[in-house]
Amino acid sequence: MSSVDPDEFRRVPGYLRGQVGVVVGECGNKPLPVGHGAGEVFREPEPVLTVRFDAERVFGATGAGSYLHADLWLSNLEEVS
């Protein structure tokens, strides 16, 4: 997950920025909404992927033994080598 704080509202929860997850599913191509309210625009469709995160890494001991899943647009993800 990219750690960059975007200049525009991109539908990415702040608590997931910079976290490492595993792609576990595909949701097809969906238009990427950018902005909010009357200023919202839709960009070309791109793949939406379901990503699993270790909740303990995201939320600390409160999340121990749990996972968090989020559907995220591909352009919001970074590949980890």
PEHU-V257207 format. One record per residue. N is the residue number from 1. RES is the residue in one small letter. SS is DSSP state (H for helix, E for strand, C for the rest). Layout:
n	res	ss
N	RES	SS
N	RES	SS
This chain:
n	res	ss
1	m	C
2	s	C
3	s	C
4	v	C
5	d	C
6	p	C
7	d	C
8	e	C
9	f	C
10	r	C
11	r	C
12	v	C
13	p	C
14	g	H
15	y	H
16	l	H
17	r	C
18	g	C
19	q	C
20	v	C
21	g	C
22	v	E
23	v	E
24	v	E
25	g	E
26	e	E
27	c	E
28	g	E
29	n	E
30	k	E
31	p	E
32	l	E
33	p	E
34	v	E
35	g	C
36	h	C
37	g	H
38	a	H
39	g	H
40	e	C
41	v	E
42	f	E
43	r	E
44	e	E
45	p	E
46	e	E
47	p	E
48	v	E
49	l	E
50	t	E
51	v	E
52	r	E
53	f	E
54	d	E
55	a	H
56	e	H
57	r	H
58	v	H
59	f	H
60	g	H
61	a	H
62	t	H
63	g	H
64	a	C
65	g	C
66	s	C
67	y	E
68	l	E
69	h	E
70	a	E
71	d	E
72	l	E
73	w	E
74	l	H
75	s	H
76	n	H
77	l	C
78	e	C
79	e	C
80	v	C
81	s	C
